[in-house]
Amino acid sequence: MTRSMTAFARQEEPTSQGNLTWEVRSVNHRYLETSLRLDERFRPLEMKIKKLFSKKLARGKVDASLRYKAPEQEQSTLNIDKKLAQSVIEHCDSLSLLTTRPAPVDMLRVMQWPGVLQADSLDQEALNQSVMTALDRVIEELIVTRETEGAALEEMIEQRCIEINQIIIDVRARMPEILEQHKKRLVERVADMQVTLDPERLEQEMVILAQKSDVAEELDRLQSHVNEVLNVLKRDEPTGRRLDFLMQELNREANTLGSKSINTDTTRYSVDLKVLIEQMREQIQNIE
């Protein structure tokens, strides 16, 4: 299923240890890049959290933040890690000797040092488990949002493929008529110049022109690439890079079609093709 890389998800996890809130945003990116904002108490979980993101997602720039609110009764009963606080104070006193204008140690700043203040009776292991449970749910919600956005992108791309197929059909149907019109104009030009042209030579020139302006191979390749785009969209795997490559191939054939043009109609067809391909390419940048 096609997934967009642009999405947002939010999950709250109320527990006896406090309330947890995950918010995750993702945008398009060449690879998977995960940025985390965590409370210090959950910093040891960082690698585990990133591993879960890499297991569930293939591409995208992901910003994830975890907010934690301790229970009210726990917030009113705090435990001070006196050894850590003493160490912080001693280091502050040591640094004060390096200046002639030492400032007194601010005890509030000491209490704000990570780990100095701890809530009583928190089961950190249970809290960590709740963090990972909520994370798993928020990632699943993010994936659902990505798939919803991806379905809209898939529908748009399929519509553009239908329009490209129609152009291919139109060009195939028009080519004999275009060559005949070109032959007629050539004959009229020769007549205006009042020059006698050998019919056999005229036929040879027309054969050479037909060979130079033959776009059958380009149309076949365009058709093949369009079919591959439609097939790739149905794969149950990340498809963004493959689709981006196919856009390059489609654009190459559209340019060749334009370079072989001997008629304003085929030139217009080439321009229309490139517009449709560019519209798809812009949206494919958001596909995982």
Residue frames relative to the residue before (quaternion, step in Angstrom):
aa qw qx qy qz dx dy dz
M 1.0000 0.0000 0.0000 0.0000 0.00 0.00 0.00
T 0.4811 -0.6794 0.4785 0.2792 3.56 -0.96 0.91
R 0.0886 -0.7953 0.5992 0.0252 3.57 -0.91 0.98
S 0.3683 -0.6742 0.5930 0.2411 3.52 -1.11 0.77
M 0.4077 -0.6876 0.5303 0.2825 3.58 -1.22 0.38
T 0.6256 0.5243 -0.3350 0.4707 3.59 1.27 -0.14
A 0.3069 0.7462 -0.5346 0.2513 3.59 -0.56 1.14
F 0.1539 -0.7523 0.6311 0.1102 3.54 -1.38 0.24
A 0.0356 0.7878 -0.6141 0.0305 3.56 -1.09 0.73
R 0.0727 -0.7891 0.6099 0.0109 3.54 -1.19 0.68
Q 0.0194 0.7968 -0.6024 0.0435 3.57 -0.93 0.91
E 0.1733 -0.7606 0.6172 0.1024 3.56 -1.05 0.85
E 0.1030 -0.7894 0.6045 0.0281 3.55 -1.05 0.82
P 0.1165 -0.7952 0.5916 0.0634 3.63 -0.16 1.22
T 0.0273 0.7955 -0.6031 0.0521 3.58 -0.83 0.99
S 0.6443 -0.5077 0.3953 0.4132 3.55 -1.28 0.17
Q 0.6582 0.5045 -0.2921 0.4764 3.55 1.28 -0.40
G 0.7229 -0.3478 0.2441 0.5449 3.58 1.28 -0.15
N 0.5289 -0.6317 0.4689 0.3182 3.57 -1.32 0.13
L 0.1612 -0.7790 0.6031 0.0589 3.53 -0.95 0.99
T 0.0311 -0.7922 0.6094 0.0061 3.59 -1.00 0.81
W 0.1314 -0.7753 0.6159 0.0478 3.56 -0.73 1.14
E 0.0041 -0.7492 0.6620 0.0196 3.55 -1.10 0.79
V 0.0266 -0.8108 0.5834 -0.0387 3.56 -0.78 1.08
R 0.0477 -0.7730 0.6326 0.0030 3.56 -0.92 0.99
S 0.0179 -0.7966 0.6040 0.0159 3.57 -1.06 0.69
V 0.0717 -0.7640 0.6405 0.0313 3.54 -1.17 0.74
N 0.6825 -0.5041 0.3249 0.4177 3.56 -1.27 0.23
H 0.0959 0.7603 -0.6343 0.1023 3.53 -1.14 0.79
R 0.6094 -0.5892 0.3850 0.3650 3.55 -1.13 0.64
Y 0.7858 0.1401 -0.0611 0.5992 3.55 1.06 -0.81
L 0.5775 -0.5245 0.4504 0.4342 3.58 -1.27 -0.27
E 0.0525 0.7790 -0.6202 0.0764 3.56 -0.73 1.12
T 0.0885 -0.8289 0.5523 -0.0061 3.57 -0.53 1.23
S 0.0790 -0.7752 0.6264 0.0213 3.57 -0.86 1.06
L 0.1435 -0.8189 0.5548 0.0314 3.57 -0.82 1.06
R 0.1016 -0.7347 0.6657 0.0822 3.54 -1.22 0.68
L 0.0666 0.8278 -0.5415 0.1307 3.55 -0.32 1.33
D 0.5296 -0.5518 0.5348 0.3592 3.52 -1.32 0.46
E 0.6212 -0.5867 0.3683 0.3662 3.58 -1.03 0.77
R 0.6234 0.5646 -0.3516 0.4112 3.61 1.02 -0.70
F 0.7273 0.4076 -0.2355 0.4994 3.60 1.21 -0.50
R 0.3688 0.7646 -0.4693 0.2430 3.60 1.26 0.07
P 0.6239 0.5440 -0.3652 0.4259 3.66 0.97 -0.64
L 0.6456 0.5311 -0.3253 0.4419 3.62 1.19 -0.38
E 0.3922 0.7779 -0.4474 0.2024 3.60 1.27 -0.24
M 0.6965 0.4639 -0.2894 0.4647 3.62 0.76 -0.96
K 0.6387 0.5265 -0.3217 0.4597 3.57 1.01 -0.80
I 0.6417 0.5228 -0.3117 0.4666 3.58 1.03 -0.84
K 0.6756 0.4890 -0.2942 0.4668 3.59 0.89 -0.95
K 0.6223 0.5459 -0.3363 0.4489 3.57 1.05 -0.72
L 0.6474 0.5080 -0.3199 0.4695 3.59 1.03 -0.77
F 0.6233 0.5239 -0.3394 0.4710 3.61 1.02 -0.74
S 0.6904 0.4806 -0.2909 0.4558 3.61 0.86 -0.92
K 0.6165 0.5409 -0.3399 0.4602 3.58 1.18 -0.52
K 0.7533 0.4120 -0.2008 0.4717 3.58 1.02 -0.86
L 0.7885 0.2623 -0.1139 0.5446 3.59 1.08 -0.73
A 0.3457 -0.7516 0.5281 0.1916 3.57 -1.13 0.65
R 0.8130 0.0199 0.0355 0.5809 3.59 0.93 -0.86
G 0.5328 0.6342 -0.4708 0.3037 3.53 -1.32 0.31
K 0.3739 -0.6754 0.5795 0.2614 3.55 -1.23 0.53
V 0.0961 -0.8323 0.5456 -0.0199 3.55 -0.40 1.30
D 0.0849 -0.7582 0.6454 0.0373 3.55 -0.95 0.99
A 0.0019 0.8118 -0.5811 0.0572 3.57 -0.59 1.18
S 0.0411 -0.7924 0.6086 0.0059 3.56 -0.93 0.91
L 0.1686 -0.7682 0.6135 0.0706 3.54 -1.11 0.84
R 0.1039 -0.7791 0.6170 0.0394 3.55 -0.77 1.09
Y 0.1087 -0.7994 0.5904 0.0265 3.54 -0.96 0.92
K 0.0520 -0.7737 0.6313 0.0105 3.56 -0.96 0.93
A 0.3468 -0.7585 0.5182 0.1892 3.55 -0.56 1.19
P 0.6186 -0.5376 0.4067 0.4037 3.60 -1.17 0.43
E 0.6298 -0.5704 0.3696 0.3760 3.56 -1.09 0.75
Q 0.6775 0.4926 -0.3112 0.4489 3.59 0.86 -0.89
E 0.6462 0.5074 -0.3259 0.4677 3.56 1.12 -0.64
Q 0.6278 0.5506 -0.3370 0.4350 3.57 1.10 -0.73
S 0.6940 0.4622 -0.2819 0.4745 3.61 1.11 -0.56
T 0.7267 0.3297 -0.2209 0.5607 3.59 1.24 -0.20
L 0.0356 0.8359 -0.5408 0.0870 3.53 -0.22 1.30
N 0.2448 -0.7527 0.5967 0.1317 3.53 -1.14 0.68
I 0.2422 -0.7769 0.5668 0.1286 3.57 -0.88 0.97
D 0.3329 -0.7014 0.5940 0.2108 3.53 -0.95 0.92
K 0.2464 -0.8362 0.4723 0.1299 3.55 0.11 1.35
K 0.6237 0.5416 -0.3510 0.4410 3.59 1.03 -0.71
L 0.6698 0.4825 -0.2982 0.4792 3.56 0.96 -0.86
A 0.6371 0.5248 -0.3256 0.4611 3.58 1.01 -0.84
Q 0.6468 0.5219 -0.3146 0.4586 3.59 0.97 -0.88
S 0.6418 0.5263 -0.3163 0.4594 3.56 1.00 -0.83
V 0.6446 0.5151 -0.3171 0.4677 3.58 0.98 -0.87
I 0.6594 0.5091 -0.3060 0.4608 3.61 0.93 -0.92
E 0.6566 0.5183 -0.3142 0.4489 3.57 0.91 -0.91
H 0.6576 0.4954 -0.3142 0.4727 3.59 0.97 -0.79
C 0.6193 0.5294 -0.3423 0.4680 3.58 1.07 -0.70
D 0.6502 0.5083 -0.3127 0.4703 3.60 0.98 -0.89
S 0.6413 0.5300 -0.3224 0.4516 3.57 1.00 -0.80
L 0.6713 0.4906 -0.2932 0.4719 3.56 0.98 -0.84
S 0.6110 0.5762 -0.3532 0.4122 3.59 1.10 -0.69
L 0.5994 0.5778 -0.3533 0.4265 3.60 1.18 -0.50
L 0.6293 0.5588 -0.3272 0.4297 3.56 1.26 -0.38
T 0.7423 0.3356 -0.2048 0.5426 3.59 1.26 -0.13
T 0.4750 -0.6744 0.4920 0.2784 3.56 -1.21 0.57
R 0.7352 0.3307 -0.2070 0.5543 3.57 1.29 -0.20
P 0.0291 0.8386 -0.5435 0.0231 3.61 0.57 1.06
A 0.3162 -0.7219 0.5860 0.1884 3.54 -1.11 0.80
P 0.5446 -0.6132 0.4421 0.3633 3.60 -1.04 0.65
V 0.5476 -0.6075 0.4604 0.3451 3.55 -1.14 0.65
D 0.3055 -0.7456 0.5704 0.1594 3.56 -0.86 1.06
M 0.3614 -0.7721 0.4812 0.2040 3.57 -0.39 1.24
L 0.6000 0.5525 -0.3687 0.4459 3.62 1.10 -0.59
R 0.6323 0.5182 -0.3256 0.4750 3.55 1.09 -0.76
V 0.6245 0.5369 -0.3356 0.4573 3.57 1.02 -0.78
M 0.6702 0.5054 -0.2970 0.4552 3.57 0.96 -0.90
Q 0.6582 0.5093 -0.3078 0.4611 3.59 1.18 -0.55
W 0.4778 0.6671 -0.4494 0.3532 3.58 1.24 -0.18
P 0.5671 -0.6336 0.3950 0.3477 3.62 -0.81 0.97
G 0.8203 0.2519 -0.2088 0.4691 3.54 -0.82 1.06
V 0.5490 0.6185 -0.4114 0.3830 3.60 1.20 -0.35
L 0.7537 0.2702 -0.1595 0.5775 3.58 0.96 -0.90
Q 0.0324 0.7924 -0.6068 0.0532 3.55 -0.83 0.98
A 0.4296 -0.6795 0.5261 0.2773 3.55 -0.99 0.81
D 0.4985 -0.6596 0.4764 0.2992 3.56 -1.04 0.77
S 0.8870 0.1629 -0.1020 0.4198 3.49 -1.37 0.49
L 0.3806 0.6994 -0.5191 0.3107 3.61 1.08 0.65
D 0.2788 -0.7301 0.6013 0.1660 3.54 -0.94 0.94
Q 0.2469 -0.8241 0.4908 0.1379 3.57 0.08 1.30
E 0.6238 0.5496 -0.3451 0.4356 3.58 1.03 -0.73
A 0.6643 0.4830 -0.2980 0.4864 3.58 0.98 -0.86
L 0.6330 0.5335 -0.3213 0.4599 3.56 1.07 -0.77
N 0.6391 0.5227 -0.3191 0.4654 3.58 1.01 -0.82
Q 0.6359 0.5255 -0.3262 0.4616 3.56 1.02 -0.81
S 0.6411 0.5160 -0.3166 0.4718 3.59 1.02 -0.79
V 0.6068 0.5543 -0.3448 0.4535 3.58 1.07 -0.76
M 0.7055 0.4587 -0.2716 0.4669 3.59 0.83 -0.97
T 0.6152 0.5393 -0.3454 0.4597 3.60 1.08 -0.69
A 0.6749 0.4794 -0.2870 0.4820 3.56 0.94 -0.92
L 0.6195 0.5460 -0.3393 0.4505 3.58 1.06 -0.74
D 0.6400 0.5279 -0.3259 0.4534 3.58 0.93 -0.89
R 0.6725 0.4946 -0.2964 0.4640 3.59 0.96 -0.85
V 0.6746 0.4933 -0.3129 0.4513 3.59 0.92 -0.84
I 0.6235 0.5198 -0.3466 0.4700 3.60 1.08 -0.63
E 0.6367 0.5199 -0.3289 0.4649 3.59 1.00 -0.79
E 0.6356 0.5117 -0.3234 0.4792 3.57 1.06 -0.77
L 0.6264 0.5349 -0.3256 0.4643 3.57 1.04 -0.81
I 0.6526 0.5188 -0.3093 0.4574 3.58 0.97 -0.87
V 0.6276 0.5291 -0.3310 0.4654 3.58 0.99 -0.83
T 0.6558 0.5002 -0.3065 0.4752 3.58 0.96 -0.88
R 0.6376 0.5263 -0.3186 0.4637 3.57 1.01 -0.84
E 0.6723 0.4953 -0.2983 0.4622 3.57 0.96 -0.84
T 0.6194 0.5341 -0.3401 0.4642 3.59 1.08 -0.71
E 0.6641 0.4741 -0.2908 0.4995 3.56 0.96 -0.91
G 0.6438 0.5407 -0.3178 0.4383 3.57 1.02 -0.82
A 0.6163 0.5482 -0.3472 0.4462 3.59 1.05 -0.72
A 0.6439 0.5090 -0.3174 0.4750 3.58 1.04 -0.78
L 0.6448 0.5086 -0.3167 0.4745 3.59 1.01 -0.80
E 0.6386 0.5353 -0.3185 0.4518 3.56 1.00 -0.87
E 0.6494 0.5179 -0.3168 0.4580 3.59 0.95 -0.85
M 0.6508 0.5149 -0.3137 0.4614 3.58 0.99 -0.85
I 0.6684 0.5009 -0.3013 0.4599 3.58 0.92 -0.92
E 0.6382 0.5257 -0.3255 0.4587 3.59 0.98 -0.83
Q 0.6382 0.5229 -0.3264 0.4613 3.59 1.02 -0.79
R 0.6516 0.4999 -0.3136 0.4767 3.59 1.00 -0.81
C 0.6220 0.5356 -0.3401 0.4589 3.60 1.05 -0.69
I 0.6137 0.5345 -0.3403 0.4710 3.59 1.06 -0.74
E 0.6701 0.4954 -0.2973 0.4660 3.59 0.94 -0.88
I 0.6329 0.5127 -0.3347 0.4739 3.60 1.04 -0.72
N 0.6341 0.5287 -0.3294 0.4580 3.57 0.97 -0.82
Q 0.6452 0.5193 -0.3219 0.4587 3.57 1.00 -0.78
I 0.6280 0.5187 -0.3342 0.4742 3.59 1.03 -0.73
I 0.6250 0.5355 -0.3353 0.4585 3.59 0.98 -0.82
I 0.6523 0.5076 -0.3074 0.4715 3.58 0.94 -0.91
D 0.6684 0.5103 -0.3017 0.4494 3.58 0.92 -0.92
V 0.6602 0.5026 -0.3179 0.4588 3.60 0.92 -0.86
R 0.6324 0.5274 -0.3369 0.4564 3.60 0.93 -0.84
A 0.6916 0.4880 -0.2824 0.4516 3.57 0.91 -0.94
R 0.7186 0.4750 -0.2543 0.4397 3.59 1.03 -0.79
M 0.5391 0.6781 -0.4064 0.2905 3.63 1.05 -0.61
P 0.6536 0.4853 -0.3536 0.4607 3.73 0.80 -0.76
E 0.6542 0.5094 -0.3089 0.4660 3.57 1.00 -0.85
I 0.6478 0.5221 -0.3211 0.4524 3.60 0.96 -0.85
L 0.6566 0.5012 -0.3090 0.4714 3.59 0.96 -0.85
E 0.6462 0.5142 -0.3191 0.4650 3.59 0.99 -0.80
Q 0.6459 0.5103 -0.3196 0.4693 3.59 0.98 -0.80
H 0.6478 0.5155 -0.3188 0.4616 3.57 1.00 -0.81
K 0.6328 0.5209 -0.3268 0.4705 3.58 1.04 -0.78
K 0.6451 0.5290 -0.3154 0.4522 3.57 0.98 -0.85
R 0.6644 0.4953 -0.3074 0.4677 3.58 0.95 -0.87
L 0.6269 0.5391 -0.3318 0.4542 3.58 1.06 -0.75
V 0.6507 0.5065 -0.3064 0.4755 3.57 0.99 -0.86
E 0.6556 0.5131 -0.3096 0.4594 3.57 0.98 -0.85
R 0.6309 0.5290 -0.3325 0.4599 3.59 1.05 -0.77
V 0.6495 0.5095 -0.3123 0.4702 3.57 0.95 -0.90
A 0.6436 0.5196 -0.3227 0.4602 3.58 0.98 -0.82
D 0.6456 0.5202 -0.3177 0.4601 3.60 0.98 -0.81
M 0.6814 0.4699 -0.2811 0.4856 3.56 1.11 -0.67
Q 0.3335 -0.7714 0.4754 0.2601 3.58 1.36 -0.12
V 0.4527 0.6410 -0.4737 0.3998 3.52 0.92 1.02
T 0.3733 -0.7165 0.5427 0.2296 3.55 -0.98 0.86
L 0.1156 -0.8004 0.5875 0.0295 3.56 -0.74 1.11
D 0.4790 -0.6685 0.4974 0.2761 3.53 -0.86 1.04
P 0.4837 -0.6861 0.4578 0.2929 3.64 -0.69 1.04
E 0.6404 0.5248 -0.3300 0.4533 3.57 1.03 -0.76
R 0.6446 0.5099 -0.3147 0.4749 3.56 1.05 -0.83
L 0.6207 0.5391 -0.3343 0.4608 3.58 1.06 -0.80
E 0.6606 0.5093 -0.3087 0.4571 3.54 0.95 -0.86
Q 0.6287 0.5339 -0.3281 0.4604 3.57 1.06 -0.79
E 0.6481 0.5206 -0.3083 0.4624 3.57 0.99 -0.89
M 0.6599 0.5108 -0.3063 0.4580 3.53 1.00 -0.82
V 0.6194 0.5318 -0.3376 0.4685 3.58 1.09 -0.72
I 0.6508 0.5083 -0.3106 0.4707 3.58 0.98 -0.89
L 0.6487 0.5182 -0.3100 0.4633 3.57 0.98 -0.89
A 0.6523 0.5230 -0.3133 0.4504 3.55 0.97 -0.90
Q 0.6488 0.5161 -0.3164 0.4611 3.57 1.05 -0.78
K 0.6767 0.5003 -0.2901 0.4556 3.57 0.97 -0.91
S 0.7563 0.3735 -0.1964 0.4999 3.55 1.04 -0.76
D 0.4058 0.7179 -0.4755 0.3065 3.59 1.26 0.16
V 0.0603 -0.8212 0.5673 -0.0108 3.58 -0.60 1.14
A 0.2900 0.7930 -0.4968 0.2008 3.57 1.24 0.31
E 0.6644 0.5020 -0.3134 0.4565 3.59 0.93 -0.87
E 0.6435 0.5212 -0.3211 0.4595 3.57 0.99 -0.85
L 0.6575 0.5050 -0.3071 0.4672 3.57 0.98 -0.83
D 0.6286 0.5307 -0.3275 0.4647 3.58 1.05 -0.79
R 0.6812 0.4788 -0.2921 0.4705 3.57 0.92 -0.90
L 0.6021 0.5436 -0.3530 0.4662 3.57 1.05 -0.72
Q 0.6624 0.5098 -0.2969 0.4618 3.56 0.91 -0.94
S 0.6537 0.5181 -0.3052 0.4594 3.56 1.00 -0.90
H 0.6707 0.4945 -0.3013 0.4634 3.59 0.93 -0.87
V 0.6299 0.5278 -0.3347 0.4611 3.59 1.00 -0.78
N 0.6468 0.5133 -0.3157 0.4674 3.59 0.96 -0.86
E 0.6511 0.5124 -0.3135 0.4639 3.58 1.03 -0.81
V 0.6024 0.5479 -0.3545 0.4597 3.60 1.03 -0.73
L 0.6764 0.4951 -0.2910 0.4613 3.58 0.88 -0.96
N 0.6479 0.5112 -0.3148 0.4688 3.58 1.06 -0.75
V 0.6561 0.5226 -0.3087 0.4485 3.58 0.93 -0.92
L 0.6201 0.5670 -0.3440 0.4192 3.59 1.00 -0.79
K 0.6994 0.4741 -0.2682 0.4627 3.61 1.12 -0.60
R 0.5146 0.6558 -0.4245 0.3534 3.60 1.23 -0.13
D 0.3658 -0.7215 0.5489 0.2108 3.55 -1.08 0.79
E 0.5782 0.5162 -0.3933 0.4946 3.54 0.63 1.23
P 0.6408 -0.4970 0.3811 0.4441 3.63 -1.19 0.21
T 0.0969 -0.8459 0.5244 -0.0114 3.59 -0.69 1.10
G 0.4052 0.7698 -0.4415 0.2195 3.59 1.25 -0.18
R 0.6900 0.4826 -0.2934 0.4526 3.59 0.82 -0.96
R 0.6450 0.5169 -0.3204 0.4628 3.59 0.97 -0.83
L 0.6606 0.5015 -0.3038 0.4688 3.58 0.94 -0.86
D 0.6288 0.5311 -0.3378 0.4567 3.59 1.01 -0.77
F 0.6336 0.5207 -0.3221 0.4730 3.59 1.02 -0.78
L 0.6609 0.5082 -0.3081 0.4583 3.58 0.94 -0.85
M 0.6021 0.5479 -0.3609 0.4552 3.61 1.10 -0.60
Q 0.6249 0.5294 -0.3317 0.4683 3.58 1.06 -0.74
E 0.6661 0.4989 -0.3009 0.4657 3.57 0.96 -0.87
L 0.6388 0.5180 -0.3222 0.4688 3.59 0.98 -0.81
N 0.6633 0.5101 -0.3055 0.4543 3.56 0.93 -0.88
R 0.6152 0.5487 -0.3406 0.4522 3.59 1.06 -0.73
E 0.6846 0.4730 -0.2895 0.4732 3.59 0.90 -0.88
A 0.6246 0.5319 -0.3389 0.4606 3.60 1.05 -0.72
N 0.6439 0.5142 -0.3175 0.4693 3.59 1.03 -0.77
T 0.6472 0.5088 -0.3173 0.4708 3.59 1.00 -0.82
L 0.6104 0.5467 -0.3424 0.4597 3.57 1.03 -0.78
G 0.6747 0.4936 -0.2900 0.4658 3.58 0.96 -0.85
S 0.6676 0.5116 -0.3071 0.4452 3.58 0.98 -0.81
K 0.6951 0.4473 -0.2668 0.4956 3.60 1.17 -0.51
S 0.4307 0.7418 -0.4374 0.2699 3.57 1.29 -0.07
I 0.0836 -0.7759 0.6237 0.0451 3.58 -1.04 0.84
N 0.7250 0.3349 -0.1861 0.5724 3.52 1.34 0.21
T 0.5682 -0.6145 0.4213 0.3494 3.58 -1.06 0.72
D 0.6013 0.5742 -0.3634 0.4204 3.59 1.10 -0.60
T 0.6894 0.4594 -0.2883 0.4802 3.59 0.88 -0.90
T 0.5892 0.5463 -0.3637 0.4712 3.58 1.14 -0.57
R 0.6559 0.5065 -0.3023 0.4710 3.57 0.96 -0.88
Y 0.6205 0.5378 -0.3389 0.4593 3.56 1.02 -0.80
S 0.6471 0.5257 -0.3135 0.4545 3.57 0.98 -0.90
V 0.6549 0.5041 -0.3062 0.4726 3.59 0.95 -0.87
D 0.6462 0.5225 -0.3162 0.4577 3.58 0.95 -0.88
L 0.6291 0.5363 -0.3253 0.4591 3.56 1.03 -0.82
K 0.6896 0.4875 -0.2886 0.4511 3.57 0.85 -0.96
V 0.6051 0.5379 -0.3529 0.4690 3.59 1.10 -0.62
L 0.6761 0.4895 -0.2925 0.4666 3.59 0.89 -0.94
I 0.6537 0.5134 -0.3111 0.4606 3.58 0.98 -0.86
E 0.6567 0.5048 -0.3135 0.4644 3.58 0.98 -0.83
Q 0.6132 0.5398 -0.3450 0.4621 3.59 1.05 -0.71
M 0.6620 0.4851 -0.3026 0.4846 3.57 0.99 -0.81
R 0.6508 0.5424 -0.3236 0.4214 3.57 0.89 -0.95
E 0.6408 0.5341 -0.3269 0.4442 3.59 0.95 -0.86
Q 0.7007 0.4571 -0.2706 0.4763 3.59 0.95 -0.85
I 0.6163 0.5639 -0.3418 0.4305 3.57 1.09 -0.71
Q 0.5441 0.6144 -0.3995 0.4085 3.60 1.18 -0.47
N 0.6986 0.4564 -0.2677 0.4816 3.61 1.20 -0.46
I 0.5816 0.5985 -0.3742 0.4044 3.58 1.26 -0.10
E 0.5247 -0.6652 0.4477 0.2858 3.55 -0.94 1.00
